[in-house]
Amino acid sequence: MKILVTGFDPFNNDIINPSIEAVRLLPNFINEVEIIKIEVPTVFFKSLNIIEEAIIKYQPDVVLSIGQAGGRSDISIERIGINIDDAKIVDNENNQIIDDKIFVDGPDAYFTTLPIKAMVENIKKYGIPSSISNSAGTFVCNHVTYGVAHLLGTKYANKRSGFIHIPYLPSQTLMFSNVASMELNTIVKAIIYAIHAIIENENDIKVTGGKLH
């Protein structure tokens, strides 16, 4: 078994992105499963091209993407990606796509195909806050969540994909007040616990993970 784990480069004038910093610190093997780690640009479509090249090269069984969600306080396991780009800010090549479909021939949404509730429960078991998220936004993170699912659904069968959003690092919040953050080593541990759940659960567990709003 192989798992491709992706992290983004810094964007929106940040000098660091915790997603790629955490990905770099992952071990090369978890439970004898090979972990392939790559950096992708925070750029519409180019990010998907880089991931597709890695899928062709490494033939992973799972594609797990990690992204920064500044302001969130826990490890958020995404449930769904939607077929829309609606960028509040420009990407790293100055693109600002507004109200365009990611794939014009694609469905409105894809549910992720990883055991999201098992991932949340395993992370929480080790004292790290985690929850299901029902929106990956409408920027490049959602673009990748949806886009990878579309690639796997139309071109690369029998592979699973999903997305994890992580909080800011403490160093990123020094200029703000009342903004949540999480230490890098805690984020790395949470991703490892999530990967353990992916390896151990082909099918998800049935526990509540819903929200009232």
Secondary structure, 3 states (H helix, E strand, C coil): CEEEEEEECCCCCCCCCHHHHHHHCCCCEECCEEEEEEEECCCCCHHHHHHHHHHHHHCCCEEEEEEECCCCCCEEEECEEECCEECCCCCCCCCCCEEECCCCCCCCEEECCCCHHHHHHHHHHCCCCEEEECCCCCCHHHHHHHHHHHHHHHCCCCCEEEEEEECECHHHHCCCCCCCECCHHHHHHHHHHHHHHHHHCCCCCCCCCCCCC
